[in-house]
Every structure is written in structure tokens, then in C-alpha cells.
Amino acid sequence: MTTHTTFYKLMSRLSKPSKVASTLDWKKVNGSTVLSLNIHRNRIGIAVASHPSFGDKCIELDPLRFADDHITIDKNCLDRFSKIIEDYKVCGIVVSWPLQKDTGRMGAACGRVMYALEGIIDQSGESSDCVLSASRPLCLWDSAHIV
């Protein structure tokens, strides 16, 4: 798959944060959760959270760690995400969008996020149960620059 095609496939999967919240609201009776990913140079932080009305704390899971300060999306990585999605009934994904604190602009950290998400799409193929499924809304979230 070309990078161009992967980029457009990723863009088509992005949703507004309100769509992720709405999906969680509709599926809360089933015990669904939202998966949070925090992508860094050498690891991906992972947490799951249930609907706020339940009052449960966010569950922080062991991060995926990578050697040589380079994220490598492979079968083991996808298997881990798939297991988390199944075990925690993940209905939406929130990915930390690390805009630069001083300028609010996208920098290298945002590029890393896009690289990792494109890697997940490339490795997932066309299966309907893939990690970044069209039926599981995905949004980018920057908590530092809320207007």
C-alpha cells in the first residue's frame, strides 16, 4: 500500500471527539470503554476508560516499548491492541495529539503520531476487525490548547 493511500485511509477514519464520546454514551450499557494512546519516541502509553457516569478510574496498562527510539508497528503490536480492544470492549480511540506547547503548532511529535497510526493501518490490512476499524471512531486530542 502506498503512503499516499495509507494517509487518506487514516484521514477517513478520523472523527470528532464528540463522535467518540457519543459512541461511548450509546454503548455504556454494554460495558464499553475508550482506548487512549499516547505515542512517544520509544513507547506507546495505553489506558482504557469507561463511561464517566460509572465513576471508575482510568486503567493504565503496560506501555508498548520499542528499542532504538523508533516505533515499529508489527504483528505483536497489533495482537496486543486487538486483545485490549476485545478484553475491554473498546468502542472508540482517543490519541494524544502533541502540539507544541509554546506555539500550538504541529512538530516532530505529531509526525511520530501520524507515522505510528499509518503503520497500524498498513499492518492491519483490509480486515473489518482491524485496530483502526471504521466502526470504532478515532480522534486526536490536544488537552493543552482547548478553545
N, C-alpha and C positions, 0 to 999 in steps of 0.2 A: 504494500500500500504506500502511495506517495505521501510525503509530508503535507503537501497541499490538501489532499483528500482527508487525511487524518485531522488537520486543523479544522476544516469545515464540518467534519463529523463531530468534533469536540464542541464547536460553536453551536451546533444544532442541539446538543444535549444540555447546554446551559439554561438555567431557569432563573427567575427572580427569587429572592429569598422568601417572598410571600407564598410562592408555589410550594416550596419545601415545607413551610410552616402549615399551609393548608392541607397538604398530603398527610403530615403527621397528625393534624387535628382530626381528619377523617378516619385515620387508621389507628387511633389511640386505643379503641376498644379491643383491638386485636393484640395489644402489647407491642406495637411497632415502635421503632426508635429511629433516631437520626444519627448517621455516622459523621464524625468530624475528623478531617485530615489536616495536619499541619506539616507541610512539606519543607524540609530543611536540606542543606547541602549533603548531609550524611545519614539522614534518618527521616522517617515519616511518623509523626506522632499520631496516635489513633485514640479516639474516645467515642463513646456512644451515650446518647441521652434519650430518655423517654419524654413523654409529654409533660410540660411543667405542672399541669394540674395534679399529677401524681405526687409531686414533691420529692421525687427520688433524685439523688445526687448523680452527676455525670460519672460514668465509669471510664476511667483511663486504662487503656490496655497497653501491653508492652509494645513499644515502637518497633517498626521495621528499621533495622540498622544496615548501613551499607559501608563497605570498605572504600578506601581511597577517595573519600569526599565526593563520591559520584553515585547518584541514584541509578540503579539498574532494575528495571521492571522485568521480572522473569516469571516463569511458571510458579515458583514458590511464593512469590509476592502475590500473584493473582489468586492462588489457592488460599492464602491467608485471608485476603479480602473477601473472597467468596464464602469462606467458613464464617467469618464475622457477620456478613450480611445474612446468612442463613440462621446462625445461632441467635442473633439479636433482632431478627425480623426488621432489618433496615429498610425503610421506605423512602429515604432521602439522604443526600450527602451534602455537607457544608465543607467547603475547602477554604482554609485561611488564605486571604489574598494580601500578601505583604507589601503594600505600598510603602514608599519611603516616608519615614516619619517627618522629615523636615520639609519636603516639597509636595508630598501626596502623589508623586509620580511613580510609574512602574519602573523597576530596575531589574537587576540580575535575579533577585529573589523571585519576582513574578515570572521571569523566564524559566526558572527552575520548576515552578509550579506547572506551567504550561507543558514543559518537557516531560514531566512525570505523568501528567494526565494524558498527553498524547501517547506516551509509552504504554499506559494501561489500555488505551483504545487499540493500539497496534497489536499488542499481545493477546487481547481478548478475541479478536476476530469478529465474526458476524453473529455469534450465538446470542439468542434472546435473553439468556440468563447471565450475561456478562456483568462485570462490576459496574460499569457506567451505562447501564441499561436506559433506554429511552423512557421506560415506565418508572424509573427511580429518579426523581428530579435532583439535579445537581446545581449548586450555586456557589459563587465566590463571595467571600465575606471579609470585609475590612472593618474591624470594630474601632479603629483609631480615627477614621475620617467620616463619621456619620454626620450627615447634614440634616 
